Amino acid sequence: SDSEVVRLLAMSSPPASPLSPRSSPPPQIPFPPLPPILSPPSLVLSPAPPPRPIRFVGYRAAMIRLRVKAASTSHSPPLPSPFILSPTR
């Protein structure tokens, strides 16, 4: 009803909360610039990656085949029987 609206409007409103949107925004704190170590790297100073060596398509397969055909160096040839000197007088 109209009397209820008038009564509610006549009531004093509570003070605005500091967190309410009607309050002024907090002051902006300026941040200092980042030191050079933490700043993102510059694209101008970064060197280009070294070019990859050009290899033929079957290079890896050919190298595997050559290793299989080559003599294995992981096993040494059998040792000859030891030469024992007999004691002489």
Jmol script that loads the backbone (N, CA, C; Angstrom):
load data "model"
ATOM      1  N   SER A   1       0.830  -1.188   0.000  1.00  0.00           N
ATOM      2  CA  SER A   1       0.000   0.000   0.000  1.00  0.00           C
ATOM      3  C   SER A   1       0.874   1.252   0.000  1.00  0.00           C
ATOM      4  N   ASP A   2       0.234   2.401  -0.256  1.00  0.00           N
ATOM      5  CA  ASP A   2       0.992   3.656  -0.341  1.00  0.00           C
ATOM      6  C   ASP A   2       1.568   4.054   1.012  1.00  0.00           C
ATOM      7  N   SER A   3       0.817   3.802   2.094  1.00  0.00           N
ATOM      8  CA  SER A   3       1.317   4.186   3.419  1.00  0.00           C
ATOM      9  C   SER A   3       2.573   3.384   3.788  1.00  0.00           C
ATOM     10  N   GLU A   4       2.631   2.120   3.352  1.00  0.00           N
ATOM     11  CA  GLU A   4       3.820   1.288   3.627  1.00  0.00           C
ATOM     12  C   GLU A   4       5.039   1.840   2.883  1.00  0.00           C
ATOM     13  N   VAL A   5       4.832   2.287   1.650  1.00  0.00           N
ATOM     14  CA  VAL A   5       5.931   2.845   0.861  1.00  0.00           C
ATOM     15  C   VAL A   5       6.430   4.127   1.500  1.00  0.00           C
ATOM     16  N   VAL A   6       5.503   4.979   1.943  1.00  0.00           N
ATOM     17  CA  VAL A   6       5.891   6.243   2.581  1.00  0.00           C
ATOM     18  C   VAL A   6       6.656   5.966   3.866  1.00  0.00           C
ATOM     19  N   ARG A   7       6.202   4.968   4.640  1.00  0.00           N
ATOM     20  CA  ARG A   7       6.881   4.634   5.895  1.00  0.00           C
ATOM     21  C   ARG A   7       8.292   4.129   5.642  1.00  0.00           C
ATOM     22  N   LEU A   8       8.453   3.269   4.635  1.00  0.00           N
ATOM     23  CA  LEU A   8       9.784   2.732   4.338  1.00  0.00           C
ATOM     24  C   LEU A   8      10.720   3.813   3.812  1.00  0.00           C
ATOM     25  N   LEU A   9      10.183   4.743   3.024  1.00  0.00           N
ATOM     26  CA  LEU A   9      11.029   5.816   2.504  1.00  0.00           C
ATOM     27  C   LEU A   9      11.437   6.795   3.594  1.00  0.00           C
ATOM     28  N   ALA A  10      10.605   6.930   4.637  1.00  0.00           N
ATOM     29  CA  ALA A  10      10.896   7.868   5.715  1.00  0.00           C
ATOM     30  C   ALA A  10      11.971   7.344   6.649  1.00  0.00           C
ATOM     31  N   MET A  11      12.158   6.032   6.662  1.00  0.00           N
ATOM     32  CA  MET A  11      13.175   5.450   7.542  1.00  0.00           C
ATOM     33  C   MET A  11      14.554   5.894   7.071  1.00  0.00           C
ATOM     34  N   SER A  12      15.417   6.138   8.058  1.00  0.00           N
ATOM     35  CA  SER A  12      16.778   6.535   7.679  1.00  0.00           C
ATOM     36  C   SER A  12      17.535   5.300   7.196  1.00  0.00           C
ATOM     37  N   SER A  13      18.238   5.482   6.147  1.00  0.00           N
ATOM     38  CA  SER A  13      18.997   4.347   5.602  1.00  0.00           C
ATOM     39  C   SER A  13      20.296   4.194   6.382  1.00  0.00           C
ATOM     40  N   PRO A  14      20.762   2.987   6.558  1.00  0.00           N
ATOM     41  CA  PRO A  14      22.019   2.782   7.294  1.00  0.00           C
ATOM     42  C   PRO A  14      23.186   3.389   6.508  1.00  0.00           C
ATOM     43  N   PRO A  15      24.261   3.728   7.197  1.00  0.00           N
ATOM     44  CA  PRO A  15      25.416   4.280   6.478  1.00  0.00           C
ATOM     45  C   PRO A  15      25.960   3.266   5.470  1.00  0.00           C
ATOM     46  N   ALA A  16      26.509   3.797   4.410  1.00  0.00           N
ATOM     47  CA  ALA A  16      27.018   2.918   3.346  1.00  0.00           C
ATOM     48  C   ALA A  16      28.209   2.116   3.855  1.00  0.00           C
ATOM     49  N   SER A  17      28.219   0.870   3.503  1.00  0.00           N
ATOM     50  CA  SER A  17      29.323  -0.005   3.882  1.00  0.00           C
ATOM     51  C   SER A  17      30.569   0.373   3.077  1.00  0.00           C
ATOM     52  N   PRO A  18      31.745   0.226   3.660  1.00  0.00           N
ATOM     53  CA  PRO A  18      32.959   0.516   2.875  1.00  0.00           C
ATOM     54  C   PRO A  18      33.095  -0.403   1.660  1.00  0.00           C
ATOM     55  N   LEU A  19      32.417  -1.544   1.694  1.00  0.00           N
ATOM     56  CA  LEU A  19      32.518  -2.483   0.579  1.00  0.00           C
ATOM     57  C   LEU A  19      31.415  -2.289  -0.445  1.00  0.00           C
ATOM     58  N   SER A  20      30.503  -1.356  -0.176  1.00  0.00           N
ATOM     59  CA  SER A  20      29.394  -1.180  -1.111  1.00  0.00           C
ATOM     60  C   SER A  20      29.885  -0.491  -2.379  1.00  0.00           C
ATOM     61  N   PRO A  21      29.197  -0.705  -3.492  1.00  0.00           N
ATOM     62  CA  PRO A  21      29.635  -0.095  -4.753  1.00  0.00           C
ATOM     63  C   PRO A  21      29.492   1.418  -4.759  1.00  0.00           C
ATOM     64  N   ARG A  22      28.698   2.002  -3.794  1.00  0.00           N
ATOM     65  CA  ARG A  22      28.547   3.460  -3.766  1.00  0.00           C
ATOM     66  C   ARG A  22      29.787   4.148  -3.213  1.00  0.00           C
ATOM     67  N   SER A  23      30.621   3.420  -2.487  1.00  0.00           N
ATOM     68  CA  SER A  23      31.818   4.049  -1.933  1.00  0.00           C
ATOM     69  C   SER A  23      32.840   4.279  -3.044  1.00  0.00           C
ATOM     70  N   SER A  24      33.741   5.195  -2.791  1.00  0.00           N
ATOM     71  CA  SER A  24      34.738   5.507  -3.825  1.00  0.00           C
ATOM     72  C   SER A  24      35.690   4.323  -3.985  1.00  0.00           C
ATOM     73  N   PRO A  25      36.178   4.088  -5.187  1.00  0.00           N
ATOM     74  CA  PRO A  25      37.079   2.946  -5.389  1.00  0.00           C
ATOM     75  C   PRO A  25      38.396   3.166  -4.654  1.00  0.00           C
ATOM     76  N   PRO A  26      39.051   2.099  -4.241  1.00  0.00           N
ATOM     77  CA  PRO A  26      40.325   2.257  -3.529  1.00  0.00           C
ATOM     78  C   PRO A  26      41.369   2.866  -4.467  1.00  0.00           C
ATOM     79  N   PRO A  27      42.314   3.594  -3.903  1.00  0.00           N
ATOM     80  CA  PRO A  27      43.332   4.193  -4.775  1.00  0.00           C
ATOM     81  C   PRO A  27      44.164   3.107  -5.459  1.00  0.00           C
ATOM     82  N   GLN A  28      44.508   3.357  -6.691  1.00  0.00           N
ATOM     83  CA  GLN A  28      45.323   2.402  -7.441  1.00  0.00           C
ATOM     84  C   GLN A  28      46.782   2.551  -7.018  1.00  0.00           C
ATOM     85  N   ILE A  29      47.406   1.450  -6.654  1.00  0.00           N
ATOM     86  CA  ILE A  29      48.807   1.480  -6.240  1.00  0.00           C
ATOM     87  C   ILE A  29      49.658   1.217  -7.484  1.00  0.00           C
ATOM     88  N   PRO A  30      50.496   2.172  -7.864  1.00  0.00           N
ATOM     89  CA  PRO A  30      51.330   1.924  -9.056  1.00  0.00           C
ATOM     90  C   PRO A  30      52.425   0.921  -8.735  1.00  0.00           C
ATOM     91  N   PHE A  31      52.626  -0.031  -9.624  1.00  0.00           N
ATOM     92  CA  PHE A  31      53.670  -1.028  -9.443  1.00  0.00           C
ATOM     93  C   PHE A  31      54.915  -0.596 -10.209  1.00  0.00           C
ATOM     94  N   PRO A  32      56.108  -0.804  -9.632  1.00  0.00           N
ATOM     95  CA  PRO A  32      57.325  -0.457 -10.379  1.00  0.00           C
ATOM     96  C   PRO A  32      57.497  -1.416 -11.555  1.00  0.00           C
ATOM     97  N   PRO A  33      58.228  -1.007 -12.579  1.00  0.00           N
ATOM     98  CA  PRO A  33      58.442  -1.918 -13.711  1.00  0.00           C
ATOM     99  C   PRO A  33      59.249  -3.136 -13.277  1.00  0.00           C
ATOM    100  N   LEU A  34      59.027  -4.237 -13.945  1.00  0.00           N
ATOM    101  CA  LEU A  34      59.734  -5.471 -13.607  1.00  0.00           C
ATOM    102  C   LEU A  34      61.215  -5.332 -13.919  1.00  0.00           C
ATOM    103  N   PRO A  35      62.077  -5.959 -13.102  1.00  0.00           N
ATOM    104  CA  PRO A  35      63.502  -5.942 -13.448  1.00  0.00           C
ATOM    105  C   PRO A  35      63.735  -6.715 -14.745  1.00  0.00           C
ATOM    106  N   PRO A  36      64.875  -6.496 -15.397  1.00  0.00           N
ATOM    107  CA  PRO A  36      65.123  -7.157 -16.689  1.00  0.00           C
ATOM    108  C   PRO A  36      65.085  -8.679 -16.612  1.00  0.00           C
ATOM    109  N   ILE A  37      65.416  -9.254 -15.443  1.00  0.00           N
ATOM    110  CA  ILE A  37      65.450 -10.719 -15.338  1.00  0.00           C
ATOM    111  C   ILE A  37      64.037 -11.291 -15.443  1.00  0.00           C
ATOM    112  N   LEU A  38      63.046 -10.584 -14.854  1.00  0.00           N
ATOM    113  CA  LEU A  38      61.687 -11.109 -14.836  1.00  0.00           C
ATOM    114  C   LEU A  38      60.860 -10.662 -16.031  1.00  0.00           C
ATOM    115  N   SER A  39      61.356  -9.701 -16.787  1.00  0.00           N
ATOM    116  CA  SER A  39      60.579  -9.232 -17.931  1.00  0.00           C
ATOM    117  C   SER A  39      60.621 -10.275 -19.042  1.00  0.00           C
ATOM    118  N   PRO A  40      59.602 -10.329 -19.888  1.00  0.00           N
ATOM    119  CA  PRO A  40      59.604 -11.328 -20.965  1.00  0.00           C
ATOM    120  C   PRO A  40      60.757 -11.080 -21.928  1.00  0.00           C
ATOM    121  N   PRO A  41      61.316 -12.133 -22.518  1.00  0.00           N
ATOM    122  CA  PRO A  41      62.465 -11.961 -23.411  1.00  0.00           C
ATOM    123  C   PRO A  41      62.084 -11.188 -24.663  1.00  0.00           C
ATOM    124  N   SER A  42      63.007 -10.420 -25.127  1.00  0.00           N
ATOM    125  CA  SER A  42      62.783  -9.641 -26.341  1.00  0.00           C
ATOM    126  C   SER A  42      62.970 -10.540 -27.556  1.00  0.00           C
ATOM    127  N   LEU A  43      62.071 -10.405 -28.507  1.00  0.00           N
ATOM    128  CA  LEU A  43      62.167 -11.248 -29.695  1.00  0.00           C
ATOM    129  C   LEU A  43      63.305 -10.817 -30.607  1.00  0.00           C
ATOM    130  N   VAL A  44      63.751  -9.576 -30.471  1.00  0.00           N
ATOM    131  CA  VAL A  44      64.807  -9.080 -31.357  1.00  0.00           C
ATOM    132  C   VAL A  44      66.151  -9.691 -30.978  1.00  0.00           C
ATOM    133  N   LEU A  45      66.393  -9.870 -29.671  1.00  0.00           N
ATOM    134  CA  LEU A  45      67.707 -10.317 -29.221  1.00  0.00           C
ATOM    135  C   LEU A  45      67.867 -11.833 -29.232  1.00  0.00           C
ATOM    136  N   SER A  46      66.773 -12.585 -29.367  1.00  0.00           N
ATOM    137  CA  SER A  46      66.909 -14.040 -29.313  1.00  0.00           C
ATOM    138  C   SER A  46      67.515 -14.558 -30.618  1.00  0.00           C
ATOM    139  N   PRO A  47      68.579 -15.361 -30.532  1.00  0.00           N
ATOM    140  CA  PRO A  47      69.194 -15.880 -31.763  1.00  0.00           C
ATOM    141  C   PRO A  47      68.323 -16.955 -32.391  1.00  0.00           C
ATOM    142  N   ALA A  48      68.478 -17.104 -33.675  1.00  0.00           N
ATOM    143  CA  ALA A  48      67.721 -18.132 -34.391  1.00  0.00           C
ATOM    144  C   ALA A  48      68.294 -19.499 -34.038  1.00  0.00           C
ATOM    145  N   PRO A  49      67.468 -20.536 -33.955  1.00  0.00           N
ATOM    146  CA  PRO A  49      68.003 -21.870 -33.656  1.00  0.00           C
ATOM    147  C   PRO A  49      68.901 -22.334 -34.794  1.00  0.00           C
ATOM    148  N   PRO A  50      69.927 -23.140 -34.479  1.00  0.00           N
ATOM    149  CA  PRO A  50      70.821 -23.606 -35.540  1.00  0.00           C
ATOM    150  C   PRO A  50      70.066 -24.508 -36.507  1.00  0.00           C
ATOM    151  N   PRO A  51      70.417 -24.471 -37.776  1.00  0.00           N
ATOM    152  CA  PRO A  51      69.715 -25.324 -38.738  1.00  0.00           C
ATOM    153  C   PRO A  51      70.010 -26.793 -38.482  1.00  0.00           C
ATOM    154  N   ARG A  52      69.009 -27.624 -38.671  1.00  0.00           N
ATOM    155  CA  ARG A  52      69.193 -29.062 -38.478  1.00  0.00           C
ATOM    156  C   ARG A  52      69.929 -29.631 -39.684  1.00  0.00           C
ATOM    157  N   PRO A  53      70.784 -30.616 -39.468  1.00  0.00           N
ATOM    158  CA  PRO A  53      71.491 -31.199 -40.616  1.00  0.00           C
ATOM    159  C   PRO A  53      70.508 -31.885 -41.560  1.00  0.00           C
ATOM    160  N   ILE A  54      70.758 -31.740 -42.837  1.00  0.00           N
ATOM    161  CA  ILE A  54      69.875 -32.333 -43.845  1.00  0.00           C
ATOM    162  C   ILE A  54      70.249 -33.805 -43.998  1.00  0.00           C
ATOM    163  N   ARG A  55      69.274 -34.677 -43.835  1.00  0.00           N
ATOM    164  CA  ARG A  55      69.513 -36.117 -43.976  1.00  0.00           C
ATOM    165  C   ARG A  55      68.492 -36.669 -44.952  1.00  0.00           C
ATOM    166  N   PHE A  56      68.877 -37.711 -45.610  1.00  0.00           N
ATOM    167  CA  PHE A  56      67.975 -38.354 -46.557  1.00  0.00           C
ATOM    168  C   PHE A  56      66.890 -39.101 -45.790  1.00  0.00           C
ATOM    169  N   VAL A  57      65.826 -39.447 -46.490  1.00  0.00           N
ATOM    170  CA  VAL A  57      64.675 -40.072 -45.843  1.00  0.00           C
ATOM    171  C   VAL A  57      65.059 -41.407 -45.219  1.00  0.00           C
ATOM    172  N   GLY A  58      65.850 -42.222 -45.904  1.00  0.00           N
ATOM    173  CA  GLY A  58      66.207 -43.544 -45.395  1.00  0.00           C
ATOM    174  C   GLY A  58      67.500 -43.565 -44.617  1.00  0.00           C
ATOM    175  N   TYR A  59      67.961 -42.409 -44.148  1.00  0.00           N
ATOM    176  CA  TYR A  59      69.257 -42.336 -43.465  1.00  0.00           C
ATOM    177  C   TYR A  59      69.272 -43.206 -42.210  1.00  0.00           C
ATOM    178  N   ARG A  60      68.237 -43.095 -41.384  1.00  0.00           N
ATOM    179  CA  ARG A  60      68.215 -43.847 -40.126  1.00  0.00           C
ATOM    180  C   ARG A  60      68.183 -45.346 -40.389  1.00  0.00           C
ATOM    181  N   ALA A  61      67.357 -45.780 -41.343  1.00  0.00           N
ATOM    182  CA  ALA A  61      67.274 -47.215 -41.653  1.00  0.00           C
ATOM    183  C   ALA A  61      68.604 -47.720 -42.194  1.00  0.00           C
ATOM    184  N   ALA A  62      69.268 -46.915 -43.038  1.00  0.00           N
ATOM    185  CA  ALA A  62      70.557 -47.335 -43.593  1.00  0.00           C
ATOM    186  C   ALA A  62      71.599 -47.466 -42.487  1.00  0.00           C
ATOM    187  N   MET A  63      71.593 -46.556 -41.530  1.00  0.00           N
ATOM    188  CA  MET A  63      72.561 -46.640 -40.435  1.00  0.00           C
ATOM    189  C   MET A  63      72.314 -47.878 -39.580  1.00  0.00           C
ATOM    190  N   ILE A  64      71.055 -48.236 -39.373  1.00  0.00           N
ATOM    191  CA  ILE A  64      70.753 -49.444 -38.589  1.00  0.00           C
ATOM    192  C   ILE A  64      71.249 -50.679 -39.329  1.00  0.00           C
ATOM    193  N   ARG A  65      71.010 -50.710 -40.643  1.00  0.00           N
ATOM    194  CA  ARG A  65      71.483 -51.868 -41.417  1.00  0.00           C
ATOM    195  C   ARG A  65      73.000 -51.962 -41.389  1.00  0.00           C
ATOM    196  N   LEU A  66      73.700 -50.844 -41.481  1.00  0.00           N
ATOM    197  CA  LEU A  66      75.164 -50.874 -41.442  1.00  0.00           C
ATOM    198  C   LEU A  66      75.663 -51.366 -40.089  1.00  0.00           C
ATOM    199  N   ARG A  67      75.006 -50.967 -39.013  1.00  0.00           N
ATOM    200  CA  ARG A  67      75.437 -51.420 -37.692  1.00  0.00           C
ATOM    201  C   ARG A  67      75.244 -52.922 -37.538  1.00  0.00           C
ATOM    202  N   VAL A  68      74.172 -53.446 -38.111  1.00  0.00           N
ATOM    203  CA  VAL A  68      73.924 -54.888 -38.004  1.00  0.00           C
ATOM    204  C   VAL A  68      74.994 -55.654 -38.773  1.00  0.00           C
ATOM    205  N   LYS A  69      75.367 -55.154 -39.967  1.00  0.00           N
ATOM    206  CA  LYS A  69      76.363 -55.843 -40.788  1.00  0.00           C
ATOM    207  C   LYS A  69      77.771 -55.709 -40.227  1.00  0.00           C
ATOM    208  N   ALA A  70      78.064 -54.631 -39.544  1.00  0.00           N
ATOM    209  CA  ALA A  70      79.418 -54.405 -39.032  1.00  0.00           C
ATOM    210  C   ALA A  70      79.731 -55.415 -37.935  1.00  0.00           C
ATOM    211  N   ALA A  71      81.025 -55.691 -37.785  1.00  0.00           N
ATOM    212  CA  ALA A  71      81.451 -56.629 -36.743  1.00  0.00           C
ATOM    213  C   ALA A  71      81.164 -56.014 -35.381  1.00  0.00           C
ATOM    214  N   SER A  72      80.659 -56.815 -34.490  1.00  0.00           N
ATOM    215  CA  SER A  72      80.317 -56.324 -33.166  1.00  0.00           C
ATOM    216  C   SER A  72      81.586 -56.066 -32.373  1.00  0.00           C
ATOM    217  N   THR A  73      81.651 -54.932 -31.715  1.00  0.00           N
ATOM    218  CA  THR A  73      82.813 -54.615 -30.886  1.00  0.00           C
ATOM    219  C   THR A  73      82.512 -54.824 -29.412  1.00  0.00           C
ATOM    220  N   SER A  74      81.298 -55.264 -29.087  1.00  0.00           N
ATOM    221  CA  SER A  74      80.964 -55.441 -27.678  1.00  0.00           C
ATOM    222  C   SER A  74      81.557 -56.736 -27.122  1.00  0.00           C
ATOM    223  N   HIS A  75      81.831 -57.734 -27.984  1.00  0.00           N
ATOM    224  CA  HIS A  75      82.410 -59.001 -27.529  1.00  0.00           C
ATOM    225  C   HIS A  75      83.842 -59.080 -28.037  1.00  0.00           C
ATOM    226  N   SER A  76      84.768 -59.260 -27.106  1.00  0.00           N
ATOM    227  CA  SER A  76      86.167 -59.380 -27.516  1.00  0.00           C
ATOM    228  C   SER A  76      86.424 -60.813 -27.989  1.00  0.00           C
ATOM    229  N   PRO A  77      87.405 -61.011 -28.870  1.00  0.00           N
ATOM    230  CA  PRO A  77      87.702 -62.376 -29.335  1.00  0.00           C
ATOM    231  C   PRO A  77      88.188 -63.224 -28.163  1.00  0.00           C
ATOM    232  N   PRO A  78      88.042 -64.526 -28.249  1.00  0.00           N
ATOM    233  CA  PRO A  78      88.472 -65.382 -27.132  1.00  0.00           C
ATOM    234  C   PRO A  78      89.981 -65.261 -26.910  1.00  0.00           C
ATOM    235  N   LEU A  79      90.359 -65.293 -25.651  1.00  0.00           N
ATOM    236  CA  LEU A  79      91.776 -65.174 -25.315  1.00  0.00           C
ATOM    237  C   LEU A  79      92.483 -66.505 -25.572  1.00  0.00           C
ATOM    238  N   PRO A  80      93.734 -66.440 -26.021  1.00  0.00           N
ATOM    239  CA  PRO A  80      94.479 -67.703 -26.191  1.00  0.00           C
ATOM    240  C   PRO A  80      94.777 -68.319 -24.828  1.00  0.00           C
ATOM    241  N   SER A  81      95.075 -69.591 -24.823  1.00  0.00           N
ATOM    242  CA  SER A  81      95.371 -70.251 -23.550  1.00  0.00           C
ATOM    243  C   SER A  81      96.638 -69.634 -22.960  1.00  0.00           C
ATOM    244  N   PRO A  82      96.698 -69.513 -21.664  1.00  0.00           N
ATOM    245  CA  PRO A  82      97.860 -68.858 -21.043  1.00  0.00           C
ATOM    246  C   PRO A  82      99.143 -69.642 -21.297  1.00  0.00           C
ATOM    247  N   PHE A  83     100.219 -68.909 -21.464  1.00  0.00           N
ATOM    248  CA  PHE A  83     101.532 -69.515 -21.689  1.00  0.00           C
ATOM    249  C   PHE A  83     102.198 -69.674 -20.331  1.00  0.00           C
ATOM    250  N   ILE A  84     102.423 -70.921 -19.911  1.00  0.00           N
ATOM    251  CA  ILE A  84     102.980 -71.191 -18.591  1.00  0.00           C
ATOM    252  C   ILE A  84     104.440 -71.586 -18.752  1.00  0.00           C
ATOM    253  N   LEU A  85     105.300 -70.881 -18.036  1.00  0.00           N
ATOM    254  CA  LEU A  85     106.726 -71.216 -18.058  1.00  0.00           C
ATOM    255  C   LEU A  85     106.987 -72.314 -17.033  1.00  0.00           C
ATOM    256  N   SER A  86     107.685 -73.328 -17.475  1.00  0.00           N
ATOM    257  CA  SER A  86     108.043 -74.380 -16.525  1.00  0.00           C
ATOM    258  C   SER A  86     109.328 -73.958 -15.809  1.00  0.00           C
ATOM    259  N   PRO A  87     109.409 -74.235 -14.557  1.00  0.00           N
ATOM    260  CA  PRO A  87     110.622 -73.834 -13.823  1.00  0.00           C
ATOM    261  C   PRO A  87     111.854 -74.581 -14.344  1.00  0.00           C
ATOM    262  N   THR A  88     112.888 -73.861 -14.584  1.00  0.00           N
ATOM    263  CA  THR A  88     114.141 -74.494 -15.046  1.00  0.00           C
ATOM    264  C   THR A  88     115.215 -74.249 -14.010  1.00  0.00           C
ATOM    265  N   ARG A  89     116.177 -75.217 -13.956  1.00  0.00           N
ATOM    266  CA  ARG A  89     117.275 -75.079 -13.007  1.00  0.00           C
ATOM    267  C   ARG A  89     118.569 -75.017 -13.739  1.00  0.00           C
TER     268      ARG A  89
END
end "model"
wireframe off; spacefill off
backbone 0.3
color backbone group
